[in-house]
Amino acid sequence: MAWADSVYGAYTNGRITDGAVSLPVLNKALSVFLASGDTCKAARIMSWRCHSYDNIGRLDSAVIAGQQGLHWFRAGCDSLILMSLNVSLSNALLSLGEYQRVQEISESSLAAWNDAWPYSVARDGLYTNRAIAMVNLGAMDEALVAFRDVLANARKEGVFPEQSSTHW
């Protein structure tokens, strides 16, 4: 269990740059958390798996991983896990051209966001994905406002462009 917790901590504080490398590690950690009954950590692992599958172009697996993570998320789990799942799932849906679904997921997540929560790149990702979806839906005026929201949120959070990522 300590190994799986260290993996969890490393991925919580790091970036996934190579999905093919991360997936075997995440799969092993997932097995440990499921065996221990920790569906909250399993849900977060599924968020990272969703991102990893998207990273290597396995979009069907990415969507399935995101949906499974949402299934495991329950009352008592950290709400940021849900937001991270929604970002990862919306990233995969962007790759699939499912712009209306991305907009719906992003807007409902942002509406539920609690400003008292600690900073999370998930919020940046939700704002960014919403804006990208709007562009692709042809809603240019709304997209411009949405991109301004991305910048306003980054400034509010004290995030600089090189620190921000839409992949968590």
MDTraj code that builds the backbone (N, CA, C; nanometers):
import mdtraj as md
import numpy as np

residues = "MET ALA TRP ALA ASP SER VAL TYR GLY ALA TYR THR ASN GLY ARG ILE THR ASP GLY ALA VAL SER LEU PRO VAL LEU ASN LYS ALA LEU SER VAL PHE LEU ALA SER GLY ASP THR CYS LYS ALA ALA ARG ILE MET SER TRP ARG CYS HIS SER TYR ASP ASN ILE GLY ARG LEU ASP SER ALA VAL ILE ALA GLY GLN GLN GLY LEU HIS TRP PHE ARG ALA GLY CYS ASP SER LEU ILE LEU MET SER LEU ASN VAL SER LEU SER ASN ALA LEU LEU SER LEU GLY GLU TYR GLN ARG VAL GLN GLU ILE SER GLU SER SER LEU ALA ALA TRP ASN ASP ALA TRP PRO TYR SER VAL ALA ARG ASP GLY LEU TYR THR ASN ARG ALA ILE ALA MET VAL ASN LEU GLY ALA MET ASP GLU ALA LEU VAL ALA PHE ARG ASP VAL LEU ALA ASN ALA ARG LYS GLU GLY VAL PHE PRO GLU GLN SER SER THR HIS TRP".split()
xyz = np.array([
    [0.0819, -0.1194, 0.0000],
    [0.0000, 0.0000, 0.0000],
    [0.0863, 0.1258, 0.0000],
    [0.1978, 0.1229, 0.0719],
    [0.2852, 0.2404, 0.0772],
    [0.3354, 0.2765, -0.0621],
    [0.3683, 0.1746, -0.1425],
    [0.4144, 0.2004, -0.2793],
    [0.3049, 0.2712, -0.3593],
    [0.1823, 0.2216, -0.3520],
    [0.0712, 0.2817, -0.4264],
    [0.0457, 0.4246, -0.3790],
    [0.0564, 0.4473, -0.2476],
    [0.0400, 0.5827, -0.1958],
    [0.1497, 0.6755, -0.2469],
    [0.2718, 0.6246, -0.2598],
    [0.3802, 0.7089, -0.3120],
    [0.3579, 0.7406, -0.4600],
    [0.3062, 0.6443, -0.5345],
    [0.2714, 0.6698, -0.6752],
    [0.1629, 0.7766, -0.6818],
    [0.0624, 0.7621, -0.5980],
    [-0.0477, 0.8586, -0.5933],
    [0.0060, 0.9991, -0.5647],
    [0.0928, 1.0090, -0.4664],
    [0.1513, 1.1382, -0.4326],
    [0.2349, 1.1957, -0.5448],
    [0.3112, 1.1103, -0.6109],
    [0.3957, 1.1570, -0.7211],
    [0.3117, 1.2097, -0.8367],
    [0.2050, 1.1402, -0.8695],
    [0.1197, 1.1856, -0.9797],
    [0.0357, 1.3060, -0.9396],
    [0.0037, 1.3181, -0.8120],
    [-0.0703, 1.4353, -0.7656],
    [0.0133, 1.5606, -0.7843],
    [0.1414, 1.5493, -0.7631],
    [0.2300, 1.6655, -0.7677],
    [0.3122, 1.6756, -0.8952],
    [0.2842, 1.5932, -0.9937],
    [0.3646, 1.5932, -1.1152],
    [0.2807, 1.6026, -1.2402],
    [0.3479, 1.5869, -1.3529],
    [0.2824, 1.5918, -1.4830],
    [0.3013, 1.4588, -1.5531],
    [0.2024, 1.4221, -1.6294],
    [0.2131, 1.3030, -1.7127],
    [0.2583, 1.3493, -1.8502],
    [0.3778, 1.3085, -1.8872],
    [0.4303, 1.3487, -2.0176],
    [0.4310, 1.2351, -2.1176],
    [0.4265, 1.1120, -2.0702],
    [0.4285, 0.9962, -2.1590],
    [0.3293, 0.8923, -2.1079],
    [0.2143, 0.8883, -2.1732],
    [0.1096, 0.7962, -2.1312],
    [0.1517, 0.6510, -2.1336],
    [0.2337, 0.6146, -2.2317],
    [0.2771, 0.4746, -2.2430],
    [0.3614, 0.4331, -2.1228],
    [0.4366, 0.5261, -2.0670],
    [0.5188, 0.4973, -1.9490],
    [0.4326, 0.4970, -1.8226],
    [0.3383, 0.5884, -1.8150],
    [0.2587, 0.6008, -1.6923],
    [0.1556, 0.4896, -1.6755],
    [0.1002, 0.4386, -1.7836],
    [-0.0094, 0.3415, -1.7716],
    [0.0254, 0.2160, -1.6918],
    [0.1393, 0.1500, -1.7146],
    [0.1684, 0.0300, -1.6344],
    [0.1792, 0.0600, -1.4843],
    [0.2366, 0.1739, -1.4510],
    [0.2496, 0.2130, -1.3100],
    [0.1111, 0.2409, -1.2512],
    [0.0306, 0.3163, -1.3252],
    [-0.1041, 0.3485, -1.2782],
    [-0.1904, 0.2234, -1.2646],
    [-0.1743, 0.1298, -1.3563],
    [-0.2516, 0.0052, -1.3496],
    [-0.2210, -0.0731, -1.2222],
    [-0.0927, -0.0790, -1.1856],
    [-0.0548, -0.1500, -1.0624],
    [-0.1094, -0.0789, -0.9388],
    [-0.0977, 0.0536, -0.9374],
    [-0.1504, 0.1296, -0.8234],
    [-0.3021, 0.1138, -0.8145],
    [-0.3687, 0.1138, -0.9290],
    [-0.5138, 0.0946, -0.9311],
    [-0.5518, -0.0383, -0.8668],
    [-0.4791, -0.1423, -0.8997],
    [-0.5066, -0.2747, -0.8414],
    [-0.4969, -0.2722, -0.6893],
    [-0.3967, -0.2023, -0.6380],
    [-0.3784, -0.1931, -0.4929],
    [-0.4958, -0.1189, -0.4289],
    [-0.5342, -0.0053, -0.4868],
    [-0.6431, 0.0730, -0.4275],
    [-0.7769, 0.0001, -0.4354],
    [-0.7997, -0.0697, -0.5447],
    [-0.9240, -0.1465, -0.5551],
    [-0.9264, -0.2616, -0.4553],
    [-0.8121, -0.3278, -0.4380],
    [-0.8044, -0.4385, -0.3416],
    [-0.8299, -0.3895, -0.1989],
    [-0.7892, -0.2658, -0.1710],
    [-0.8100, -0.2108, -0.0369],
    [-0.9473, -0.1448, -0.0225],
    [-1.0223, -0.1351, -0.1317],
    [-1.1555, -0.0754, -0.1274],
    [-1.1578, 0.0757, -0.1349],
    [-1.0445, 0.1370, -0.1695],
    [-1.0375, 0.2832, -0.1765],
    [-1.0796, 0.3306, -0.3159],
    [-1.2108, 0.3464, -0.3336],
    [-1.2598, 0.3873, -0.4653],
    [-1.2338, 0.5350, -0.4942],
    [-1.2084, 0.6146, -0.3918],
    [-1.1746, 0.7551, -0.4163],
    [-1.0394, 0.7653, -0.4865],
    [-0.9397, 0.6959, -0.4323],
    [-0.8089, 0.6981, -0.4980],
    [-0.8146, 0.6256, -0.6319],
    [-0.8953, 0.5214, -0.6413],
    [-0.9119, 0.4520, -0.7695],
    [-0.9715, 0.5468, -0.8733],
    [-1.0676, 0.6299, -0.8321],
    [-1.1274, 0.7267, -0.9245],
    [-1.0225, 0.8253, -0.9744],
    [-0.9358, 0.8717, -0.8843],
    [-0.8304, 0.9669, -0.9253],
    [-0.7313, 0.8988, -1.0185],
    [-0.6969, 0.7752, -0.9912],
    [-0.6089, 0.6996, -1.0806],
    [-0.6725, 0.6917, -1.2195],
    [-0.8044, 0.6728, -1.2242],
    [-0.8728, 0.6649, -1.3535],
    [-0.8643, 0.7972, -1.4290],
    [-0.8611, 0.9073, -1.3576],
    [-0.8420, 1.0370, -1.4226],
    [-0.7065, 1.0411, -1.4929],
    [-0.6031, 0.9940, -1.4234],
    [-0.4695, 0.9916, -1.4834],
    [-0.4613, 0.8902, -1.5965],
    [-0.5295, 0.7781, -1.5817],
    [-0.5324, 0.6789, -1.6902],
    [-0.6041, 0.7378, -1.8117],
    [-0.7141, 0.8078, -1.7890],
    [-0.7867, 0.8727, -1.8979],
    [-0.6934, 0.9670, -1.9732],
    [-0.6209, 1.0496, -1.8988],
    [-0.5258, 1.1417, -1.9612],
    [-0.4169, 1.0653, -2.0367],
    [-0.3664, 0.9596, -1.9771],
    [-0.2596, 0.8812, -2.0404],
    [-0.3072, 0.8171, -2.1699],
    [-0.4260, 0.7592, -2.1683],
    [-0.4806, 0.6997, -2.2906],
    [-0.5016, 0.8067, -2.3978],
    [-0.5507, 0.9228, -2.3586],
    [-0.5673, 1.0333, -2.4535],
    [-0.4315, 1.0717, -2.5115],
    [-0.3305, 1.0733, -2.4266],
    [-0.1942, 1.1091, -2.4661],
    [-0.1384, 1.0177, -2.5742],
    [-0.1763, 0.8906, -2.5720],
    [-0.1239, 0.7956, -2.6711],
    [-0.2248, 0.7666, -2.7826],
    [-0.3342, 0.8419, -2.7844],
    [-0.4296, 0.8291, -2.8937],
    [-0.5298, 0.7161, -2.8815],
    [-0.5398, 0.6564, -2.7655],
    [-0.6392, 0.5496, -2.7435],
    [-0.7642, 0.6129, -2.6813],
    [-0.8370, 0.6826, -2.7667],
    [-0.9468, 0.7659, -2.7194],
    [-1.0626, 0.6854, -2.6620],
    [-1.0898, 0.5679, -2.7189],
    [-1.1962, 0.4843, -2.6631],
    [-1.1617, 0.4431, -2.5204],
    [-1.0380, 0.4044, -2.4990],
    [-0.9937, 0.3667, -2.3641],
    [-0.9943, 0.4869, -2.2708],
    [-0.9605, 0.6046, -2.3231],
    [-0.9621, 0.7262, -2.2417],
    [-1.1028, 0.7547, -2.1908],
    [-1.1999, 0.7488, -2.2796],
    [-1.3381, 0.7766, -2.2395],
    [-1.3874, 0.6717, -2.1398],
    [-1.3565, 0.5468, -2.1648],
    [-1.3976, 0.4402, -2.0722],
    [-1.3344, 0.4613, -1.9344],
    [-1.2061, 0.4966, -1.9313],
    [-1.1384, 0.5212, -1.8033],
    [-1.2043, 0.6373, -1.7292],
    [-1.2338, 0.7451, -1.8011],
    [-1.3000, 0.8591, -1.7381],
    [-1.4366, 0.8232, -1.6832],
    [-1.5128, 0.7484, -1.7606],
    [-1.6461, 0.7079, -1.7157],
    [-1.6389, 0.6137, -1.5956],
    [-1.5411, 0.5236, -1.5953],
    [-1.5252, 0.4335, -1.4807],
    [-1.4877, 0.5125, -1.3561],
    [-1.4002, 0.6105, -1.3718],
    [-1.3649, 0.6950, -1.2582],
    [-1.4859, 0.7681, -1.2018],
    [-1.5713, 0.8187, -1.2898],
    [-1.6939, 0.8849, -1.2444],
    [-1.7843, 0.7872, -1.1697],
    [-1.7859, 0.6631, -1.2142],
    [-1.8661, 0.5597, -1.1471],
    [-1.8141, 0.5339, -1.0050],
    [-1.6823, 0.5355, -0.9881],
    [-1.6235, 0.5087, -0.8568],
    [-1.6267, 0.6295, -0.7645],
    [-1.6378, 0.7490, -0.8187],
    [-1.6452, 0.8685, -0.7351],
    [-1.7750, 0.8623, -0.6541],
    [-1.7647, 0.8969, -0.5244],
    [-1.8814, 0.8884, -0.4368],
    [-1.8738, 0.9991, -0.3324],
    [-1.9824, 1.0153, -0.2605],
    [-1.9827, 1.1092, -0.1483],
    [-1.8699, 1.0696, -0.0541],
    [-1.7975, 1.1669, -0.0066],
    [-1.6840, 1.1397, 0.0809],
    [-1.5512, 1.1513, 0.0095],
    [-1.5523, 1.1432, -0.1230],
    [-1.4291, 1.1638, -0.2006],
    [-1.4031, 1.3138, -0.2120],
    [-1.2786, 1.3510, -0.2240],
    [-1.2405, 1.4898, -0.2459],
    [-1.3040, 1.5382, -0.3763],
    [-1.3725, 1.6502, -0.3710],
    [-1.4403, 1.7034, -0.4898],
    [-1.3444, 1.7348, -0.6036],
    [-1.2184, 1.7626, -0.5715],
    [-1.1208, 1.7895, -0.6776],
    [-1.0941, 1.6650, -0.7620],
    [-1.1199, 1.5470, -0.7069],
    [-1.1093, 1.4246, -0.7868],
    [-1.2135, 1.4285, -0.8979],
    [-1.3346, 1.4679, -0.8637],
    [-1.4404, 1.4790, -0.9642],
    [-1.4024, 1.5806, -1.0709],
    [-1.3497, 1.6930, -1.0290],
    [-1.3120, 1.7968, -1.1250],
    [-1.1985, 1.7483, -1.2155],
    [-1.1029, 1.6760, -1.1587],
    [-0.9935, 1.6208, -1.2393],
    [-1.0451, 1.5180, -1.3390],
    [-1.1387, 1.4359, -1.2966],
    [-1.2011, 1.3407, -1.3887],
    [-1.2704, 1.4142, -1.5029],
    [-1.3416, 1.5212, -1.4693],
    [-1.4125, 1.5956, -1.5731],
    [-1.3174, 1.6625, -1.6716],
    [-1.2030, 1.7108, -1.6237],
    [-1.1038, 1.7683, -1.7152],
    [-1.0477, 1.6601, -1.8066],
    [-1.0069, 1.5489, -1.7490],
    [-0.9488, 1.4419, -1.8309],
    [-1.0495, 1.3898, -1.9328],
    [-1.1729, 1.3699, -1.8896],
    [-1.2759, 1.3224, -1.9815],
    [-1.3033, 1.4261, -2.0898],
    [-1.3097, 1.5530, -2.0525],
    [-1.3357, 1.6559, -2.1539],
    [-1.2180, 1.6710, -2.2495],
    [-1.0952, 1.6465, -2.2034],
    [-0.9805, 1.6460, -2.2952],
    [-0.9980, 1.5379, -2.4012],
    [-1.0358, 1.4177, -2.3577],
    [-1.0565, 1.3077, -2.4524],
    [-1.1711, 1.3399, -2.5475],
    [-1.2766, 1.3991, -2.4952],
    [-1.3904, 1.4347, -2.5804],
    [-1.3542, 1.5447, -2.6797],
    [-1.2650, 1.6357, -2.6410],
    [-1.2142, 1.7342, -2.7378],
    [-1.1441, 1.6629, -2.8525],
    [-1.0627, 1.5645, -2.8183],
    [-0.9914, 1.4879, -2.9211],
    [-1.0884, 1.4169, -3.0148],
    [-1.2047, 1.3812, -2.9639],
    [-1.3069, 1.3128, -3.0442],
    [-1.4004, 1.4096, -3.1174],
    [-1.3831, 1.5389, -3.0939],
    [-1.4698, 1.6367, -3.1588],
    [-1.6079, 1.6476, -3.0968],
    [-1.6226, 1.6046, -2.9728],
    [-1.7513, 1.6093, -2.9014],
    [-1.7632, 1.7423, -2.8259],
    [-1.7673, 1.8514, -2.9024],
    [-1.7568, 1.9846, -2.8439],
    [-1.8754, 2.0226, -2.7557],
    [-1.9950, 1.9820, -2.7913],
    [-2.1122, 2.0138, -2.7090],
    [-2.1007, 1.9463, -2.5722],
    [-2.0584, 1.8215, -2.5709],
    [-2.0409, 1.7509, -2.4424],
    [-1.9321, 1.8166, -2.3588],
    [-1.8234, 1.8594, -2.4249],
    [-1.7150, 1.9270, -2.3528],
    [-1.7673, 2.0545, -2.2883],
    [-1.8428, 2.1313, -2.3640],
    [-1.8980, 2.2549, -2.3095],
    [-1.9889, 2.2255, -2.1902],
    [-2.0743, 2.1253, -2.2027],
    [-2.1658, 2.0899, -2.0930],
    [-2.0899, 2.0460, -1.9680],
    [-1.9917, 1.9589, -1.9855],
    [-1.9128, 1.9102, -1.8714],
    [-1.8381, 2.0255, -1.8056],
    [-1.7737, 2.1084, -1.8880],
    [-1.6943, 2.2194, -1.8349],
    [-1.7817, 2.3201, -1.7615],
    [-1.8932, 2.3574, -1.8217],
    [-1.9790, 2.4577, -1.7588],
    [-2.0420, 2.4066, -1.6296],
    [-2.0859, 2.2818, -1.6284],
    [-2.1459, 2.2298, -1.5043],
    [-2.0401, 2.2170, -1.3945],
    [-1.9187, 2.1797, -1.4317],
    [-1.8107, 2.1687, -1.3327],
    [-1.7722, 2.3053, -1.2781],
    [-1.7594, 2.4037, -1.3665],
    [-1.7241, 2.5384, -1.3214],
    [-1.8344, 2.5978, -1.2340],
    [-1.9596, 2.5685, -1.2663],
    [-2.0710, 2.6179, -1.1849],
    [-2.0685, 2.5565, -1.0448],
    [-2.0185, 2.4348, -1.0344],
    [-2.0125, 2.3662, -0.9051],
    [-1.8839, 2.3960, -0.8282],
    [-1.7890, 2.4644, -0.8919],
    [-1.6591, 2.4898, -0.8296],
    [-1.6769, 2.5736, -0.7035],
    [-1.6097, 2.5349, -0.5979],
    [-1.6130, 2.6061, -0.4710],
    [-1.4854, 2.6895, -0.4606],
    [-1.5005, 2.8206, -0.4537],
    [-1.3833, 2.9083, -0.4480],
    [-1.2982, 2.8863, -0.3237],
    [-1.3508, 2.8177, -0.2241],
    [-1.2735, 2.7880, -0.1033],
    [-1.1775, 2.6708, -0.1235],
    [-1.1943, 2.5957, -0.2343],
    [-1.1037, 2.4838, -0.2602],
    [-0.9634, 2.5355, -0.2880],
    [-0.8624, 2.4542, -0.2598],
    [-0.7253, 2.4951, -0.2928],
    [-0.7068, 2.5007, -0.4443],
    [-0.6012, 2.5701, -0.4844],
    [-0.5721, 2.5806, -0.6274],
    [-0.5606, 2.4412, -0.6892],
    [-0.6131, 2.4272, -0.8085],
    [-0.6006, 2.3035, -0.8851],
    [-0.5933, 2.3390, -1.0329],
    [-0.5002, 2.2747, -1.1043],
    [-0.4920, 2.2971, -1.2491],
    [-0.6191, 2.2486, -1.3179],
    [-0.6995, 2.1692, -1.2494],
    [-0.8259, 2.1236, -1.3083],
    [-0.9138, 2.2426, -1.3462],
    [-0.9142, 2.3443, -1.2644],
    [-0.9969, 2.4616, -1.2956],
    [-0.9478, 2.5290, -1.4231],
    [-0.8168, 2.5419, -1.4366],
    [-0.7608, 2.5985, -1.5598],
    [-0.8054, 2.5165, -1.6803],
    [-0.7984, 2.3841, -1.6652],
    [-0.8361, 2.2949, -1.7741],
    [-0.9824, 2.3077, -1.8112],
    [-1.0686, 2.3216, -1.7125],
    [-1.2114, 2.3361, -1.7406],
    [-1.2401, 2.4656, -1.8153],
    [-1.1791, 2.5751, -1.7712],
    [-1.1963, 2.7026, -1.8419],
    [-1.1443, 2.6924, -1.9855],
    [-1.0267, 2.6341, -2.0009],
    [-0.9660, 2.6236, -2.1336],
    [-1.0474, 2.5334, -2.2250],
    [-1.0881, 2.4188, -2.1751],
    [-1.1657, 2.3262, -2.2578],
    [-1.2992, 2.3867, -2.2991],
    [-1.3603, 2.4613, -2.2095],
    [-1.4863, 2.5290, -2.2437],
    [-1.4642, 2.6270, -2.3584],
    [-1.3577, 2.7046, -2.3507],
    [-1.3295, 2.8031, -2.4556],
    [-1.2999, 2.7351, -2.5892],
    [-1.2213, 2.6286, -2.5869],
    [-1.1893, 2.5555, -2.7105],
    [-1.3165, 2.4969, -2.7712],
    [-1.4022, 2.4421, -2.6883],
    [-1.5284, 2.3859, -2.7381],
    [-1.6125, 2.4942, -2.8042],
    [-1.6190, 2.6111, -2.7433],
    [-1.6994, 2.7198, -2.7991],
    [-1.6480, 2.7630, -2.9360],
    [-1.5163, 2.7705, -2.9511],
    [-1.4590, 2.8040, -3.0822],
    [-1.5042, 2.7017, -3.1850],
    [-1.4923, 2.5757, -3.1500],
    [-1.5273, 2.4691, -3.2439],
    [-1.6768, 2.4605, -3.2708],
    [-1.7574, 2.5131, -3.1822],
    [-1.9020, 2.5184, -3.2038],
    [-1.9427, 2.6437, -3.2811],
    [-1.8437, 2.7288, -3.3109],
    [-1.8711, 2.8496, -3.3885],
    [-1.9239, 2.9659, -3.3069],
    [-1.9201, 2.9557, -3.1764],
    [-1.9683, 3.0620, -3.0883],
    [-1.8513, 3.1548, -3.0556],
    [-1.8094, 3.2327, -3.1549],
    [-1.6861, 3.3105, -3.1427],
    [-1.6927, 3.4190, -3.0355],
    [-1.8039, 3.4908, -3.0257],
    [-1.8132, 3.5951, -2.9231],
    [-1.8049, 3.5344, -2.7832],
    [-1.8774, 3.4233, -2.7633],
    [-1.8736, 3.3551, -2.6342],
    [-1.7358, 3.2954, -2.6076],
    [-1.6710, 3.2472, -2.7136],
    [-1.5368, 3.1902, -2.6986],
    [-1.4373, 3.2964, -2.6542],
    [-1.4487, 3.4155, -2.7106],
    [-1.3589, 3.5239, -2.6709],
    [-1.3762, 3.5551, -2.5225],
    [-1.4997, 3.5611, -2.4777],
    [-1.5264, 3.5826, -2.3349],
    [-1.4687, 3.4666, -2.2537],
    [-1.4858, 3.3447, -2.3036],
    [-1.4358, 3.2265, -2.2323],
    [-1.2838, 3.2278, -2.2225],
    [-1.2147, 3.2689, -2.3296],
    [-1.0683, 3.2773, -2.3226],
    [-1.0249, 3.3874, -2.2264],
    [-1.1012, 3.4943, -2.2184],
    [-1.0711, 3.5973, -2.1179],
    [-1.0895, 3.5410, -1.9767],
    [-1.1885, 3.4518, -1.9607],
    [-1.2073, 3.3848, -1.8312],
    [-1.0863, 3.2985, -1.7960],
    [-1.0282, 3.2324, -1.8971],
    [-0.9074, 3.1514, -1.8749],
    [-0.7977, 3.2400, -1.8176],
    [-0.7740, 3.3527, -1.8829],
    [-0.6692, 3.4446, -1.8387],
    [-0.7008, 3.5029, -1.7009],
    [-0.8252, 3.5430, -1.6806],
    [-0.8635, 3.6000, -1.5505],
    [-0.8439, 3.4984, -1.4385],
    [-0.8813, 3.3741, -1.4637],
    [-0.8631, 3.2712, -1.3613],
    [-0.7154, 3.2473, -1.3340],
    [-0.6340, 3.2431, -1.4386],
    [-0.4899, 3.2218, -1.4202],
    [-0.4294, 3.3351, -1.3378],
    [-0.4695, 3.4565, -1.3673],
    [-0.4181, 3.5706, -1.2897],
    [-0.4654, 3.5627, -1.1443],
    [-0.5920, 3.5297, -1.1253],
    [-0.6486, 3.5184, -0.9903],
    [-0.5752, 3.4127, -0.9089],
    [-0.5431, 3.3026, -0.9737],
    [-0.4758, 3.1915, -0.9065],
    [-0.3248, 3.2126, -0.8970],
    [-0.2728, 3.3159, -0.9643],
    [-0.1292, 3.3397, -0.9633],
    [-0.0518, 3.2415, -1.0483],
    [-0.1180, 3.1885, -1.1503],
    [-0.0564, 3.0894, -1.2381],
    [-0.0035, 3.1598, -1.3616],
    [0.1167, 3.1252, -1.3973],
    [0.1754, 3.1788, -1.5193],
    [0.1625, 3.0744, -1.6279],
    [0.1591, 3.1153, -1.7551],
    [0.1339, 3.0200, -1.8642],
    [0.2208, 2.8948, -1.8612],
    [0.3476, 2.9063, -1.8264],
    [0.4349, 2.7888, -1.8273],
    [0.4024, 2.6913, -1.7140],
    [0.3238, 2.7347, -1.6163],
    [0.2866, 2.6480, -1.5050],
    [0.1511, 2.5817, -1.5263],
    [0.0736, 2.6364, -1.6157],
    [-0.0624, 2.5883, -1.6344],
    [-0.0668, 2.4731, -1.7327],
    [-0.1555, 2.3782, -1.7066],
    [-0.1733, 2.2636, -1.7951],
    [-0.3205, 2.2279, -1.7999],
    [-0.3683, 2.1899, -1.9182],
    [-0.5078, 2.1475, -1.9291],
    [-0.5183, 1.9968, -1.9231],
    [-0.4143, 1.9296, -1.8828],
    [-0.4119, 1.7842, -1.8909],
    [-0.4296, 1.7153, -1.7568],
    [-0.4846, 1.7828, -1.6574],
    [-0.5048, 1.7189, -1.5284],
    [-0.6449, 1.7383, -1.4904],
])
top = md.Topology()
chain = top.add_chain()
for i, resn in enumerate(residues, 1):
    res = top.add_residue(resn, chain, resSeq=i)
    for name in ("N", "CA", "C"):
        top.add_atom(name, md.element.get_by_symbol(name[0]), res)
traj = md.Trajectory(xyz[None], top)
